[in-house]
Amino acid sequence: MPDSLDGPASGHLSDALNGVSAEPILVVDVVGRPASYSSAAQAPWQAAVRVAISGTGVIPRDCRFGVRISFRTPVPNNANEVWDIDNLIKPTLDAMEGVFGARHWHGPQQAADDKVDYLVASKRTVRAGEAPGARIEVVEFVGSCDAHLRAIP
C-alpha cells in the first residue's frame, strides 16, 4: 500500500482534475475521531468538522465543488471496530454547510452536498503520535458560481 493516497506530487486537488479549471477555497485539518454514518460518534465528528470549517473564514457559495478527504482513523480497539470509507464520507459532507450552504428543499436542514461533482477519499490508520481526524480540501469549479451570489473569501 502506498504511504500516501493524496494524489499528484504537487498535492493539490485542482491538479487532479485533468484540465478542469478549479480554484482552491478551503484546506482544513479536522482533529477528532472520524465517525461512520448513523453511529453514536456521528454528532461529535460533525461538530468537529463544523468548528474546523468555521475557523477558516470561508462562507457558503452557490458553486459546483470538488472535494478530497483524507481520513486518519484510530487504531482499532477490537476486531469489530472498522471504518467503511463510504460511511465516513457521508457525515463529513453533511457537516459542510459552511462551505456548500444549506440545501434548498422542504425537508430537514442539511448541507447542499448535491453541489459536489468530484470526490476523492482515502483512509488510513494513524501513525505513532498522530491525531485521528481528516484533511479536507475543497475547490470551486471556475465559472460554476452564480455571479450575484458568489462569496469573496
MODELLER restraints for C-alpha pairs under 7 A, 6 or more apart:
rsr = mdl.restraints
at = mdl.atoms
rsr.add(forms.Gaussian(group=physical.xy_distance, feature=features.Distance(at['CA:5:A'], at['CA:122:A']), mean=6.40, stdev=0.5))
rsr.add(forms.Gaussian(group=physical.xy_distance, feature=features.Distance(at['CA:7:A'], at['CA:16:A']), mean=6.87, stdev=0.5))
rsr.add(forms.Gaussian(group=physical.xy_distance, feature=features.Distance(at['CA:8:A'], at['CA:15:A']), mean=6.85, stdev=0.5))
rsr.add(forms.Gaussian(group=physical.xy_distance, feature=features.Distance(at['CA:8:A'], at['CA:16:A']), mean=6.49, stdev=0.5))
rsr.add(forms.Gaussian(group=physical.xy_distance, feature=features.Distance(at['CA:13:A'], at['CA:68:A']), mean=6.74, stdev=0.5))
rsr.add(forms.Gaussian(group=physical.xy_distance, feature=features.Distance(at['CA:14:A'], at['CA:22:A']), mean=5.67, stdev=0.5))
rsr.add(forms.Gaussian(group=physical.xy_distance, feature=features.Distance(at['CA:14:A'], at['CA:139:A']), mean=6.80, stdev=0.5))
rsr.add(forms.Gaussian(group=physical.xy_distance, feature=features.Distance(at['CA:21:A'], at['CA:141:A']), mean=5.97, stdev=0.5))
rsr.add(forms.Gaussian(group=physical.xy_distance, feature=features.Distance(at['CA:21:A'], at['CA:142:A']), mean=5.40, stdev=0.5))
rsr.add(forms.Gaussian(group=physical.xy_distance, feature=features.Distance(at['CA:22:A'], at['CA:139:A']), mean=5.78, stdev=0.5))
rsr.add(forms.Gaussian(group=physical.xy_distance, feature=features.Distance(at['CA:22:A'], at['CA:140:A']), mean=5.43, stdev=0.5))
rsr.add(forms.Gaussian(group=physical.xy_distance, feature=features.Distance(at['CA:22:A'], at['CA:141:A']), mean=4.33, stdev=0.5))
rsr.add(forms.Gaussian(group=physical.xy_distance, feature=features.Distance(at['CA:22:A'], at['CA:142:A']), mean=5.18, stdev=0.5))
rsr.add(forms.Gaussian(group=physical.xy_distance, feature=features.Distance(at['CA:23:A'], at['CA:139:A']), mean=5.24, stdev=0.5))
rsr.add(forms.Gaussian(group=physical.xy_distance, feature=features.Distance(at['CA:23:A'], at['CA:140:A']), mean=5.37, stdev=0.5))
rsr.add(forms.Gaussian(group=physical.xy_distance, feature=features.Distance(at['CA:23:A'], at['CA:141:A']), mean=6.47, stdev=0.5))
rsr.add(forms.Gaussian(group=physical.xy_distance, feature=features.Distance(at['CA:23:A'], at['CA:142:A']), mean=6.55, stdev=0.5))
rsr.add(forms.Gaussian(group=physical.xy_distance, feature=features.Distance(at['CA:24:A'], at['CA:138:A']), mean=6.07, stdev=0.5))
rsr.add(forms.Gaussian(group=physical.xy_distance, feature=features.Distance(at['CA:24:A'], at['CA:139:A']), mean=4.19, stdev=0.5))
rsr.add(forms.Gaussian(group=physical.xy_distance, feature=features.Distance(at['CA:24:A'], at['CA:140:A']), mean=6.48, stdev=0.5))
rsr.add(forms.Gaussian(group=physical.xy_distance, feature=features.Distance(at['CA:25:A'], at['CA:138:A']), mean=5.90, stdev=0.5))
rsr.add(forms.Gaussian(group=physical.xy_distance, feature=features.Distance(at['CA:25:A'], at['CA:139:A']), mean=5.41, stdev=0.5))
rsr.add(forms.Gaussian(group=physical.xy_distance, feature=features.Distance(at['CA:25:A'], at['CA:140:A']), mean=6.71, stdev=0.5))
rsr.add(forms.Gaussian(group=physical.xy_distance, feature=features.Distance(at['CA:26:A'], at['CA:137:A']), mean=5.53, stdev=0.5))
rsr.add(forms.Gaussian(group=physical.xy_distance, feature=features.Distance(at['CA:26:A'], at['CA:138:A']), mean=5.07, stdev=0.5))
rsr.add(forms.Gaussian(group=physical.xy_distance, feature=features.Distance(at['CA:26:A'], at['CA:139:A']), mean=6.93, stdev=0.5))
rsr.add(forms.Gaussian(group=physical.xy_distance, feature=features.Distance(at['CA:27:A'], at['CA:136:A']), mean=5.67, stdev=0.5))
rsr.add(forms.Gaussian(group=physical.xy_distance, feature=features.Distance(at['CA:27:A'], at['CA:137:A']), mean=4.38, stdev=0.5))
rsr.add(forms.Gaussian(group=physical.xy_distance, feature=features.Distance(at['CA:27:A'], at['CA:138:A']), mean=6.53, stdev=0.5))
rsr.add(forms.Gaussian(group=physical.xy_distance, feature=features.Distance(at['CA:28:A'], at['CA:52:A']), mean=6.75, stdev=0.5))
rsr.add(forms.Gaussian(group=physical.xy_distance, feature=features.Distance(at['CA:28:A'], at['CA:53:A']), mean=6.89, stdev=0.5))
rsr.add(forms.Gaussian(group=physical.xy_distance, feature=features.Distance(at['CA:28:A'], at['CA:135:A']), mean=5.77, stdev=0.5))
rsr.add(forms.Gaussian(group=physical.xy_distance, feature=features.Distance(at['CA:28:A'], at['CA:136:A']), mean=5.35, stdev=0.5))
rsr.add(forms.Gaussian(group=physical.xy_distance, feature=features.Distance(at['CA:28:A'], at['CA:137:A']), mean=6.57, stdev=0.5))
rsr.add(forms.Gaussian(group=physical.xy_distance, feature=features.Distance(at['CA:29:A'], at['CA:134:A']), mean=5.82, stdev=0.5))
rsr.add(forms.Gaussian(group=physical.xy_distance, feature=features.Distance(at['CA:29:A'], at['CA:135:A']), mean=4.41, stdev=0.5))
rsr.add(forms.Gaussian(group=physical.xy_distance, feature=features.Distance(at['CA:29:A'], at['CA:136:A']), mean=6.32, stdev=0.5))
rsr.add(forms.Gaussian(group=physical.xy_distance, feature=features.Distance(at['CA:30:A'], at['CA:48:A']), mean=6.52, stdev=0.5))
rsr.add(forms.Gaussian(group=physical.xy_distance, feature=features.Distance(at['CA:30:A'], at['CA:49:A']), mean=5.91, stdev=0.5))
rsr.add(forms.Gaussian(group=physical.xy_distance, feature=features.Distance(at['CA:30:A'], at['CA:52:A']), mean=5.81, stdev=0.5))
rsr.add(forms.Gaussian(group=physical.xy_distance, feature=features.Distance(at['CA:30:A'], at['CA:133:A']), mean=5.26, stdev=0.5))
rsr.add(forms.Gaussian(group=physical.xy_distance, feature=features.Distance(at['CA:30:A'], at['CA:134:A']), mean=5.16, stdev=0.5))
rsr.add(forms.Gaussian(group=physical.xy_distance, feature=features.Distance(at['CA:30:A'], at['CA:135:A']), mean=6.18, stdev=0.5))
rsr.add(forms.Gaussian(group=physical.xy_distance, feature=features.Distance(at['CA:31:A'], at['CA:131:A']), mean=6.52, stdev=0.5))
rsr.add(forms.Gaussian(group=physical.xy_distance, feature=features.Distance(at['CA:31:A'], at['CA:132:A']), mean=6.10, stdev=0.5))
rsr.add(forms.Gaussian(group=physical.xy_distance, feature=features.Distance(at['CA:31:A'], at['CA:133:A']), mean=4.43, stdev=0.5))
rsr.add(forms.Gaussian(group=physical.xy_distance, feature=features.Distance(at['CA:31:A'], at['CA:134:A']), mean=6.74, stdev=0.5))
rsr.add(forms.Gaussian(group=physical.xy_distance, feature=features.Distance(at['CA:32:A'], at['CA:45:A']), mean=6.41, stdev=0.5))
rsr.add(forms.Gaussian(group=physical.xy_distance, feature=features.Distance(at['CA:32:A'], at['CA:48:A']), mean=6.49, stdev=0.5))
rsr.add(forms.Gaussian(group=physical.xy_distance, feature=features.Distance(at['CA:32:A'], at['CA:132:A']), mean=5.56, stdev=0.5))
rsr.add(forms.Gaussian(group=physical.xy_distance, feature=features.Distance(at['CA:32:A'], at['CA:133:A']), mean=4.72, stdev=0.5))
rsr.add(forms.Gaussian(group=physical.xy_distance, feature=features.Distance(at['CA:33:A'], at['CA:45:A']), mean=6.29, stdev=0.5))
rsr.add(forms.Gaussian(group=physical.xy_distance, feature=features.Distance(at['CA:33:A'], at['CA:73:A']), mean=6.91, stdev=0.5))
rsr.add(forms.Gaussian(group=physical.xy_distance, feature=features.Distance(at['CA:33:A'], at['CA:132:A']), mean=5.45, stdev=0.5))
rsr.add(forms.Gaussian(group=physical.xy_distance, feature=features.Distance(at['CA:33:A'], at['CA:133:A']), mean=5.57, stdev=0.5))
rsr.add(forms.Gaussian(group=physical.xy_distance, feature=features.Distance(at['CA:34:A'], at['CA:45:A']), mean=5.77, stdev=0.5))
rsr.add(forms.Gaussian(group=physical.xy_distance, feature=features.Distance(at['CA:34:A'], at['CA:73:A']), mean=6.41, stdev=0.5))
rsr.add(forms.Gaussian(group=physical.xy_distance, feature=features.Distance(at['CA:34:A'], at['CA:88:A']), mean=6.72, stdev=0.5))
rsr.add(forms.Gaussian(group=physical.xy_distance, feature=features.Distance(at['CA:34:A'], at['CA:133:A']), mean=5.65, stdev=0.5))
rsr.add(forms.Gaussian(group=physical.xy_distance, feature=features.Distance(at['CA:35:A'], at['CA:41:A']), mean=5.39, stdev=0.5))
rsr.add(forms.Gaussian(group=physical.xy_distance, feature=features.Distance(at['CA:35:A'], at['CA:42:A']), mean=5.04, stdev=0.5))
rsr.add(forms.Gaussian(group=physical.xy_distance, feature=features.Distance(at['CA:35:A'], at['CA:45:A']), mean=5.88, stdev=0.5))
rsr.add(forms.Gaussian(group=physical.xy_distance, feature=features.Distance(at['CA:35:A'], at['CA:88:A']), mean=5.89, stdev=0.5))
rsr.add(forms.Gaussian(group=physical.xy_distance, feature=features.Distance(at['CA:36:A'], at['CA:42:A']), mean=6.31, stdev=0.5))
rsr.add(forms.Gaussian(group=physical.xy_distance, feature=features.Distance(at['CA:36:A'], at['CA:83:A']), mean=6.76, stdev=0.5))
rsr.add(forms.Gaussian(group=physical.xy_distance, feature=features.Distance(at['CA:36:A'], at['CA:87:A']), mean=4.80, stdev=0.5))
rsr.add(forms.Gaussian(group=physical.xy_distance, feature=features.Distance(at['CA:36:A'], at['CA:88:A']), mean=4.74, stdev=0.5))
rsr.add(forms.Gaussian(group=physical.xy_distance, feature=features.Distance(at['CA:36:A'], at['CA:91:A']), mean=6.91, stdev=0.5))
rsr.add(forms.Gaussian(group=physical.xy_distance, feature=features.Distance(at['CA:37:A'], at['CA:87:A']), mean=5.03, stdev=0.5))
rsr.add(forms.Gaussian(group=physical.xy_distance, feature=features.Distance(at['CA:37:A'], at['CA:88:A']), mean=6.42, stdev=0.5))
rsr.add(forms.Gaussian(group=physical.xy_distance, feature=features.Distance(at['CA:37:A'], at['CA:90:A']), mean=6.31, stdev=0.5))
rsr.add(forms.Gaussian(group=physical.xy_distance, feature=features.Distance(at['CA:37:A'], at['CA:91:A']), mean=5.53, stdev=0.5))
rsr.add(forms.Gaussian(group=physical.xy_distance, feature=features.Distance(at['CA:42:A'], at['CA:91:A']), mean=6.66, stdev=0.5))
rsr.add(forms.Gaussian(group=physical.xy_distance, feature=features.Distance(at['CA:46:A'], at['CA:91:A']), mean=6.51, stdev=0.5))
rsr.add(forms.Gaussian(group=physical.xy_distance, feature=features.Distance(at['CA:46:A'], at['CA:92:A']), mean=6.29, stdev=0.5))
rsr.add(forms.Gaussian(group=physical.xy_distance, feature=features.Distance(at['CA:46:A'], at['CA:95:A']), mean=5.25, stdev=0.5))
rsr.add(forms.Gaussian(group=physical.xy_distance, feature=features.Distance(at['CA:49:A'], at['CA:92:A']), mean=6.92, stdev=0.5))
rsr.add(forms.Gaussian(group=physical.xy_distance, feature=features.Distance(at['CA:49:A'], at['CA:95:A']), mean=6.33, stdev=0.5))
rsr.add(forms.Gaussian(group=physical.xy_distance, feature=features.Distance(at['CA:50:A'], at['CA:95:A']), mean=6.00, stdev=0.5))
rsr.add(forms.Gaussian(group=physical.xy_distance, feature=features.Distance(at['CA:50:A'], at['CA:96:A']), mean=6.53, stdev=0.5))
rsr.add(forms.Gaussian(group=physical.xy_distance, feature=features.Distance(at['CA:53:A'], at['CA:98:A']), mean=6.61, stdev=0.5))
rsr.add(forms.Gaussian(group=physical.xy_distance, feature=features.Distance(at['CA:54:A'], at['CA:98:A']), mean=6.75, stdev=0.5))
rsr.add(forms.Gaussian(group=physical.xy_distance, feature=features.Distance(at['CA:58:A'], at['CA:99:A']), mean=6.58, stdev=0.5))
rsr.add(forms.Gaussian(group=physical.xy_distance, feature=features.Distance(at['CA:58:A'], at['CA:153:A']), mean=6.07, stdev=0.5))
rsr.add(forms.Gaussian(group=physical.xy_distance, feature=features.Distance(at['CA:59:A'], at['CA:98:A']), mean=5.86, stdev=0.5))
rsr.add(forms.Gaussian(group=physical.xy_distance, feature=features.Distance(at['CA:59:A'], at['CA:99:A']), mean=5.75, stdev=0.5))
rsr.add(forms.Gaussian(group=physical.xy_distance, feature=features.Distance(at['CA:59:A'], at['CA:151:A']), mean=6.72, stdev=0.5))
rsr.add(forms.Gaussian(group=physical.xy_distance, feature=features.Distance(at['CA:60:A'], at['CA:97:A']), mean=6.90, stdev=0.5))
rsr.add(forms.Gaussian(group=physical.xy_distance, feature=features.Distance(at['CA:60:A'], at['CA:98:A']), mean=5.30, stdev=0.5))
rsr.add(forms.Gaussian(group=physical.xy_distance, feature=features.Distance(at['CA:60:A'], at['CA:99:A']), mean=4.34, stdev=0.5))
rsr.add(forms.Gaussian(group=physical.xy_distance, feature=features.Distance(at['CA:60:A'], at['CA:100:A']), mean=5.18, stdev=0.5))
rsr.add(forms.Gaussian(group=physical.xy_distance, feature=features.Distance(at['CA:60:A'], at['CA:101:A']), mean=4.66, stdev=0.5))
rsr.add(forms.Gaussian(group=physical.xy_distance, feature=features.Distance(at['CA:61:A'], at['CA:99:A']), mean=6.45, stdev=0.5))
rsr.add(forms.Gaussian(group=physical.xy_distance, feature=features.Distance(at['CA:61:A'], at['CA:100:A']), mean=5.91, stdev=0.5))
rsr.add(forms.Gaussian(group=physical.xy_distance, feature=features.Distance(at['CA:61:A'], at['CA:101:A']), mean=6.39, stdev=0.5))
rsr.add(forms.Gaussian(group=physical.xy_distance, feature=features.Distance(at['CA:61:A'], at['CA:149:A']), mean=6.95, stdev=0.5))
rsr.add(forms.Gaussian(group=physical.xy_distance, feature=features.Distance(at['CA:61:A'], at['CA:150:A']), mean=5.66, stdev=0.5))
rsr.add(forms.Gaussian(group=physical.xy_distance, feature=features.Distance(at['CA:61:A'], at['CA:151:A']), mean=5.76, stdev=0.5))
rsr.add(forms.Gaussian(group=physical.xy_distance, feature=features.Distance(at['CA:62:A'], at['CA:145:A']), mean=5.56, stdev=0.5))
rsr.add(forms.Gaussian(group=physical.xy_distance, feature=features.Distance(at['CA:62:A'], at['CA:146:A']), mean=6.14, stdev=0.5))
rsr.add(forms.Gaussian(group=physical.xy_distance, feature=features.Distance(at['CA:62:A'], at['CA:149:A']), mean=6.21, stdev=0.5))
rsr.add(forms.Gaussian(group=physical.xy_distance, feature=features.Distance(at['CA:62:A'], at['CA:150:A']), mean=6.23, stdev=0.5))
rsr.add(forms.Gaussian(group=physical.xy_distance, feature=features.Distance(at['CA:63:A'], at['CA:115:A']), mean=6.92, stdev=0.5))
rsr.add(forms.Gaussian(group=physical.xy_distance, feature=features.Distance(at['CA:63:A'], at['CA:140:A']), mean=6.39, stdev=0.5))
rsr.add(forms.Gaussian(group=physical.xy_distance, feature=features.Distance(at['CA:63:A'], at['CA:144:A']), mean=5.15, stdev=0.5))
rsr.add(forms.Gaussian(group=physical.xy_distance, feature=features.Distance(at['CA:63:A'], at['CA:145:A']), mean=4.12, stdev=0.5))
rsr.add(forms.Gaussian(group=physical.xy_distance, feature=features.Distance(at['CA:63:A'], at['CA:146:A']), mean=6.80, stdev=0.5))
rsr.add(forms.Gaussian(group=physical.xy_distance, feature=features.Distance(at['CA:64:A'], at['CA:115:A']), mean=5.01, stdev=0.5))
rsr.add(forms.Gaussian(group=physical.xy_distance, feature=features.Distance(at['CA:64:A'], at['CA:116:A']), mean=5.99, stdev=0.5))
rsr.add(forms.Gaussian(group=physical.xy_distance, feature=features.Distance(at['CA:64:A'], at['CA:117:A']), mean=6.55, stdev=0.5))
rsr.add(forms.Gaussian(group=physical.xy_distance, feature=features.Distance(at['CA:64:A'], at['CA:140:A']), mean=5.81, stdev=0.5))
rsr.add(forms.Gaussian(group=physical.xy_distance, feature=features.Distance(at['CA:64:A'], at['CA:141:A']), mean=5.72, stdev=0.5))
rsr.add(forms.Gaussian(group=physical.xy_distance, feature=features.Distance(at['CA:64:A'], at['CA:144:A']), mean=5.60, stdev=0.5))
rsr.add(forms.Gaussian(group=physical.xy_distance, feature=features.Distance(at['CA:64:A'], at['CA:145:A']), mean=6.95, stdev=0.5))
rsr.add(forms.Gaussian(group=physical.xy_distance, feature=features.Distance(at['CA:65:A'], at['CA:115:A']), mean=6.04, stdev=0.5))
rsr.add(forms.Gaussian(group=physical.xy_distance, feature=features.Distance(at['CA:65:A'], at['CA:116:A']), mean=4.69, stdev=0.5))
rsr.add(forms.Gaussian(group=physical.xy_distance, feature=features.Distance(at['CA:65:A'], at['CA:117:A']), mean=5.87, stdev=0.5))
rsr.add(forms.Gaussian(group=physical.xy_distance, feature=features.Distance(at['CA:65:A'], at['CA:118:A']), mean=6.78, stdev=0.5))
rsr.add(forms.Gaussian(group=physical.xy_distance, feature=features.Distance(at['CA:65:A'], at['CA:138:A']), mean=6.73, stdev=0.5))
rsr.add(forms.Gaussian(group=physical.xy_distance, feature=features.Distance(at['CA:65:A'], at['CA:139:A']), mean=5.61, stdev=0.5))
rsr.add(forms.Gaussian(group=physical.xy_distance, feature=features.Distance(at['CA:65:A'], at['CA:140:A']), mean=4.54, stdev=0.5))
rsr.add(forms.Gaussian(group=physical.xy_distance, feature=features.Distance(at['CA:65:A'], at['CA:141:A']), mean=5.87, stdev=0.5))
rsr.add(forms.Gaussian(group=physical.xy_distance, feature=features.Distance(at['CA:66:A'], at['CA:116:A']), mean=5.76, stdev=0.5))
rsr.add(forms.Gaussian(group=physical.xy_distance, feature=features.Distance(at['CA:66:A'], at['CA:117:A']), mean=5.89, stdev=0.5))
rsr.add(forms.Gaussian(group=physical.xy_distance, feature=features.Distance(at['CA:66:A'], at['CA:118:A']), mean=4.45, stdev=0.5))
rsr.add(forms.Gaussian(group=physical.xy_distance, feature=features.Distance(at['CA:66:A'], at['CA:119:A']), mean=5.85, stdev=0.5))
rsr.add(forms.Gaussian(group=physical.xy_distance, feature=features.Distance(at['CA:66:A'], at['CA:138:A']), mean=5.70, stdev=0.5))
rsr.add(forms.Gaussian(group=physical.xy_distance, feature=features.Distance(at['CA:66:A'], at['CA:139:A']), mean=5.14, stdev=0.5))
rsr.add(forms.Gaussian(group=physical.xy_distance, feature=features.Distance(at['CA:66:A'], at['CA:140:A']), mean=6.36, stdev=0.5))
rsr.add(forms.Gaussian(group=physical.xy_distance, feature=features.Distance(at['CA:67:A'], at['CA:118:A']), mean=6.21, stdev=0.5))
rsr.add(forms.Gaussian(group=physical.xy_distance, feature=features.Distance(at['CA:67:A'], at['CA:119:A']), mean=4.91, stdev=0.5))
rsr.add(forms.Gaussian(group=physical.xy_distance, feature=features.Distance(at['CA:67:A'], at['CA:120:A']), mean=6.36, stdev=0.5))
rsr.add(forms.Gaussian(group=physical.xy_distance, feature=features.Distance(at['CA:67:A'], at['CA:137:A']), mean=5.71, stdev=0.5))
rsr.add(forms.Gaussian(group=physical.xy_distance, feature=features.Distance(at['CA:67:A'], at['CA:138:A']), mean=4.59, stdev=0.5))
rsr.add(forms.Gaussian(group=physical.xy_distance, feature=features.Distance(at['CA:67:A'], at['CA:139:A']), mean=6.53, stdev=0.5))
rsr.add(forms.Gaussian(group=physical.xy_distance, feature=features.Distance(at['CA:68:A'], at['CA:119:A']), mean=5.77, stdev=0.5))
rsr.add(forms.Gaussian(group=physical.xy_distance, feature=features.Distance(at['CA:68:A'], at['CA:120:A']), mean=4.61, stdev=0.5))
rsr.add(forms.Gaussian(group=physical.xy_distance, feature=features.Distance(at['CA:68:A'], at['CA:121:A']), mean=5.62, stdev=0.5))
rsr.add(forms.Gaussian(group=physical.xy_distance, feature=features.Distance(at['CA:68:A'], at['CA:136:A']), mean=5.80, stdev=0.5))
rsr.add(forms.Gaussian(group=physical.xy_distance, feature=features.Distance(at['CA:68:A'], at['CA:137:A']), mean=5.19, stdev=0.5))
rsr.add(forms.Gaussian(group=physical.xy_distance, feature=features.Distance(at['CA:68:A'], at['CA:138:A']), mean=6.59, stdev=0.5))
rsr.add(forms.Gaussian(group=physical.xy_distance, feature=features.Distance(at['CA:69:A'], at['CA:120:A']), mean=6.42, stdev=0.5))
rsr.add(forms.Gaussian(group=physical.xy_distance, feature=features.Distance(at['CA:69:A'], at['CA:121:A']), mean=4.79, stdev=0.5))
rsr.add(forms.Gaussian(group=physical.xy_distance, feature=features.Distance(at['CA:69:A'], at['CA:122:A']), mean=6.50, stdev=0.5))
rsr.add(forms.Gaussian(group=physical.xy_distance, feature=features.Distance(at['CA:69:A'], at['CA:134:A']), mean=6.46, stdev=0.5))
rsr.add(forms.Gaussian(group=physical.xy_distance, feature=features.Distance(at['CA:69:A'], at['CA:135:A']), mean=5.72, stdev=0.5))
rsr.add(forms.Gaussian(group=physical.xy_distance, feature=features.Distance(at['CA:69:A'], at['CA:136:A']), mean=4.62, stdev=0.5))
rsr.add(forms.Gaussian(group=physical.xy_distance, feature=features.Distance(at['CA:69:A'], at['CA:137:A']), mean=6.55, stdev=0.5))
rsr.add(forms.Gaussian(group=physical.xy_distance, feature=features.Distance(at['CA:70:A'], at['CA:121:A']), mean=5.73, stdev=0.5))
rsr.add(forms.Gaussian(group=physical.xy_distance, feature=features.Distance(at['CA:70:A'], at['CA:122:A']), mean=4.87, stdev=0.5))
rsr.add(forms.Gaussian(group=physical.xy_distance, feature=features.Distance(at['CA:70:A'], at['CA:123:A']), mean=5.76, stdev=0.5))
rsr.add(forms.Gaussian(group=physical.xy_distance, feature=features.Distance(at['CA:70:A'], at['CA:134:A']), mean=5.31, stdev=0.5))
rsr.add(forms.Gaussian(group=physical.xy_distance, feature=features.Distance(at['CA:70:A'], at['CA:135:A']), mean=5.17, stdev=0.5))
rsr.add(forms.Gaussian(group=physical.xy_distance, feature=features.Distance(at['CA:70:A'], at['CA:136:A']), mean=6.60, stdev=0.5))
rsr.add(forms.Gaussian(group=physical.xy_distance, feature=features.Distance(at['CA:71:A'], at['CA:122:A']), mean=6.04, stdev=0.5))
rsr.add(forms.Gaussian(group=physical.xy_distance, feature=features.Distance(at['CA:71:A'], at['CA:123:A']), mean=4.46, stdev=0.5))
rsr.add(forms.Gaussian(group=physical.xy_distance, feature=features.Distance(at['CA:71:A'], at['CA:124:A']), mean=6.40, stdev=0.5))
rsr.add(forms.Gaussian(group=physical.xy_distance, feature=features.Distance(at['CA:71:A'], at['CA:133:A']), mean=5.94, stdev=0.5))
rsr.add(forms.Gaussian(group=physical.xy_distance, feature=features.Distance(at['CA:71:A'], at['CA:134:A']), mean=4.24, stdev=0.5))
rsr.add(forms.Gaussian(group=physical.xy_distance, feature=features.Distance(at['CA:71:A'], at['CA:135:A']), mean=6.64, stdev=0.5))
rsr.add(forms.Gaussian(group=physical.xy_distance, feature=features.Distance(at['CA:72:A'], at['CA:123:A']), mean=5.86, stdev=0.5))
rsr.add(forms.Gaussian(group=physical.xy_distance, feature=features.Distance(at['CA:72:A'], at['CA:124:A']), mean=5.28, stdev=0.5))
rsr.add(forms.Gaussian(group=physical.xy_distance, feature=features.Distance(at['CA:72:A'], at['CA:125:A']), mean=5.54, stdev=0.5))
rsr.add(forms.Gaussian(group=physical.xy_distance, feature=features.Distance(at['CA:72:A'], at['CA:126:A']), mean=5.29, stdev=0.5))
rsr.add(forms.Gaussian(group=physical.xy_distance, feature=features.Distance(at['CA:72:A'], at['CA:132:A']), mean=4.92, stdev=0.5))
rsr.add(forms.Gaussian(group=physical.xy_distance, feature=features.Distance(at['CA:72:A'], at['CA:133:A']), mean=5.09, stdev=0.5))
rsr.add(forms.Gaussian(group=physical.xy_distance, feature=features.Distance(at['CA:72:A'], at['CA:134:A']), mean=5.62, stdev=0.5))
rsr.add(forms.Gaussian(group=physical.xy_distance, feature=features.Distance(at['CA:73:A'], at['CA:123:A']), mean=6.88, stdev=0.5))
rsr.add(forms.Gaussian(group=physical.xy_distance, feature=features.Distance(at['CA:73:A'], at['CA:124:A']), mean=6.02, stdev=0.5))
rsr.add(forms.Gaussian(group=physical.xy_distance, feature=features.Distance(at['CA:73:A'], at['CA:125:A']), mean=4.76, stdev=0.5))
rsr.add(forms.Gaussian(group=physical.xy_distance, feature=features.Distance(at['CA:73:A'], at['CA:126:A']), mean=5.75, stdev=0.5))
rsr.add(forms.Gaussian(group=physical.xy_distance, feature=features.Distance(at['CA:73:A'], at['CA:132:A']), mean=5.32, stdev=0.5))
rsr.add(forms.Gaussian(group=physical.xy_distance, feature=features.Distance(at['CA:73:A'], at['CA:133:A']), mean=6.65, stdev=0.5))
rsr.add(forms.Gaussian(group=physical.xy_distance, feature=features.Distance(at['CA:74:A'], at['CA:125:A']), mean=5.77, stdev=0.5))
rsr.add(forms.Gaussian(group=physical.xy_distance, feature=features.Distance(at['CA:74:A'], at['CA:126:A']), mean=5.71, stdev=0.5))
rsr.add(forms.Gaussian(group=physical.xy_distance, feature=features.Distance(at['CA:74:A'], at['CA:132:A']), mean=5.58, stdev=0.5))
rsr.add(forms.Gaussian(group=physical.xy_distance, feature=features.Distance(at['CA:75:A'], at['CA:125:A']), mean=5.95, stdev=0.5))
rsr.add(forms.Gaussian(group=physical.xy_distance, feature=features.Distance(at['CA:75:A'], at['CA:126:A']), mean=6.66, stdev=0.5))
rsr.add(forms.Gaussian(group=physical.xy_distance, feature=features.Distance(at['CA:76:A'], at['CA:82:A']), mean=6.91, stdev=0.5))
rsr.add(forms.Gaussian(group=physical.xy_distance, feature=features.Distance(at['CA:85:A'], at['CA:123:A']), mean=6.85, stdev=0.5))
rsr.add(forms.Gaussian(group=physical.xy_distance, feature=features.Distance(at['CA:93:A'], at['CA:113:A']), mean=6.26, stdev=0.5))
rsr.add(forms.Gaussian(group=physical.xy_distance, feature=features.Distance(at['CA:94:A'], at['CA:110:A']), mean=6.40, stdev=0.5))
rsr.add(forms.Gaussian(group=physical.xy_distance, feature=features.Distance(at['CA:94:A'], at['CA:111:A']), mean=5.25, stdev=0.5))
rsr.add(forms.Gaussian(group=physical.xy_distance, feature=features.Distance(at['CA:94:A'], at['CA:113:A']), mean=6.78, stdev=0.5))
rsr.add(forms.Gaussian(group=physical.xy_distance, feature=features.Distance(at['CA:95:A'], at['CA:111:A']), mean=6.50, stdev=0.5))
rsr.add(forms.Gaussian(group=physical.xy_distance, feature=features.Distance(at['CA:96:A'], at['CA:111:A']), mean=5.97, stdev=0.5))
rsr.add(forms.Gaussian(group=physical.xy_distance, feature=features.Distance(at['CA:97:A'], at['CA:111:A']), mean=4.25, stdev=0.5))
rsr.add(forms.Gaussian(group=physical.xy_distance, feature=features.Distance(at['CA:97:A'], at['CA:112:A']), mean=6.56, stdev=0.5))
rsr.add(forms.Gaussian(group=physical.xy_distance, feature=features.Distance(at['CA:100:A'], at['CA:111:A']), mean=6.29, stdev=0.5))
rsr.add(forms.Gaussian(group=physical.xy_distance, feature=features.Distance(at['CA:100:A'], at['CA:112:A']), mean=5.43, stdev=0.5))
rsr.add(forms.Gaussian(group=physical.xy_distance, feature=features.Distance(at['CA:100:A'], at['CA:113:A']), mean=6.35, stdev=0.5))
rsr.add(forms.Gaussian(group=physical.xy_distance, feature=features.Distance(at['CA:101:A'], at['CA:111:A']), mean=5.88, stdev=0.5))
rsr.add(forms.Gaussian(group=physical.xy_distance, feature=features.Distance(at['CA:101:A'], at['CA:112:A']), mean=5.69, stdev=0.5))
rsr.add(forms.Gaussian(group=physical.xy_distance, feature=features.Distance(at['CA:102:A'], at['CA:109:A']), mean=6.64, stdev=0.5))
rsr.add(forms.Gaussian(group=physical.xy_distance, feature=features.Distance(at['CA:102:A'], at['CA:110:A']), mean=5.62, stdev=0.5))
rsr.add(forms.Gaussian(group=physical.xy_distance, feature=features.Distance(at['CA:102:A'], at['CA:111:A']), mean=4.55, stdev=0.5))
rsr.add(forms.Gaussian(group=physical.xy_distance, feature=features.Distance(at['CA:102:A'], at['CA:112:A']), mean=4.94, stdev=0.5))
rsr.add(forms.Gaussian(group=physical.xy_distance, feature=features.Distance(at['CA:103:A'], at['CA:109:A']), mean=6.90, stdev=0.5))
rsr.add(forms.Gaussian(group=physical.xy_distance, feature=features.Distance(at['CA:103:A'], at['CA:110:A']), mean=5.83, stdev=0.5))
rsr.add(forms.Gaussian(group=physical.xy_distance, feature=features.Distance(at['CA:103:A'], at['CA:111:A']), mean=5.52, stdev=0.5))
rsr.add(forms.Gaussian(group=physical.xy_distance, feature=features.Distance(at['CA:103:A'], at['CA:112:A']), mean=4.05, stdev=0.5))
rsr.add(forms.Gaussian(group=physical.xy_distance, feature=features.Distance(at['CA:126:A'], at['CA:132:A']), mean=6.08, stdev=0.5))
